[in-house]
Amino acid sequence: MEERAFTYETSEDPRRLVLHGDLDEGTTLQLRSILNDLSDGLTRDLTVDLTDVDLLPSSSIGVIANAQATARQQDSSLSLVAAEGTISARVLTICGLAYETS
């Protein structure tokens, strides 16, 4: 499988982050920063769509899980979306992270 560069797009209503490509080890800090910025320090609800992600390693799962925990502590939420049968859906299921299907 050919590698695809990590890209993302956002929307404000509702607040949504759509990720694309490979979330490799090198994108971990960038992902953390994006999640933090779009949710105002994880104090505002945010939906993250992982449907078009091709690679989702443990470092990225760690960032997402930590962001979810921090959001809960701040009385907000970080919701995940993945289409059934995608790599993201399989990884989220294995890791026990709840997600909605797209």
C-alpha positions in Angstrom: 0.0 0.0 0.0 1.3 3.4 -1.0 1.9 5.9 1.8 -0.3 9.0 1.9 0.7 12.1 3.6 -1.2 13.2 6.7 -3.7 16.0 5.9 -6.8 17.3 7.6 -9.8 19.6 7.2 -12.0 21.2 9.7 -15.5 22.6 10.0 -17.1 24.7 12.7 -20.7 23.7 12.7 -20.6 21.2 14.2 -16.9 21.4 15.3 -15.4 18.6 13.3 -11.9 17.4 12.3 -11.5 15.0 9.3 -8.2 13.2 9.1 -6.7 11.7 6.0 -3.7 9.5 5.1 -1.0 8.1 7.5 -1.0 9.2 11.1 2.6 7.9 11.5 4.9 8.4 14.5 6.0 11.7 13.0 2.5 13.2 13.1 1.9 12.5 16.8 2.9 16.0 18.1 1.0 17.7 15.2 -2.1 15.6 16.0 -2.0 16.6 19.7 -1.6 20.3 18.7 -4.5 20.1 16.3 -6.8 18.5 18.7 -5.9 21.0 21.4 -6.3 24.0 19.1 -9.6 23.0 17.6 -11.2 22.2 21.0 -9.9 25.3 22.8 -7.7 23.2 25.1 -10.1 20.3 25.0 -12.8 22.4 26.7 -15.2 22.4 23.7 -16.8 19.3 22.0 -15.0 18.0 19.0 -15.8 15.2 16.6 -12.8 13.5 14.9 -13.5 11.5 11.7 -10.9 8.8 11.1 -12.6 7.1 8.2 -9.9 8.1 5.6 -6.9 7.2 7.8 -4.7 4.5 6.4 -2.3 4.1 9.3 -3.2 4.5 13.0 -0.3 3.4 15.2 -0.3 3.2 19.0 1.3 6.7 19.4 -1.7 8.2 17.6 -4.1 6.1 19.6 -2.4 7.3 22.8 -2.8 10.9 21.8 -6.5 10.4 21.0 -7.2 8.4 24.2 -5.5 11.0 26.3 -7.4 13.8 24.6 -10.7 12.0 25.3 -9.8 11.6 28.9 -8.8 15.3 29.2 -12.0 16.4 27.5 -14.1 14.4 29.9 -12.3 16.0 32.8 -13.2 19.4 31.3 -16.9 18.5 30.9 -16.6 18.3 27.1 -16.3 15.4 24.6 -14.0 14.2 21.9 -16.1 11.8 19.7 -14.6 9.5 17.1 -16.1 8.5 13.8 -15.0 5.6 11.5 -16.6 3.7 8.7 -17.2 0.0 9.3 -14.4 -2.2 7.9 -11.8 0.5 7.8 -8.4 0.3 9.4 -9.5 3.0 11.9 -12.6 1.0 12.9 -10.6 -2.1 13.5 -7.9 -0.4 15.5 -10.5 1.5 17.6 -12.4 -1.7 18.3 -9.2 -3.6 19.3 -8.2 -0.7 21.6 -11.6 -0.5 23.2 -12.3 3.1 22.1 -15.9 3.9 21.4 -16.7 5.3 18.0 -19.7 6.1 15.8 -20.0 4.7 12.3 -20.1 7.0 9.3 
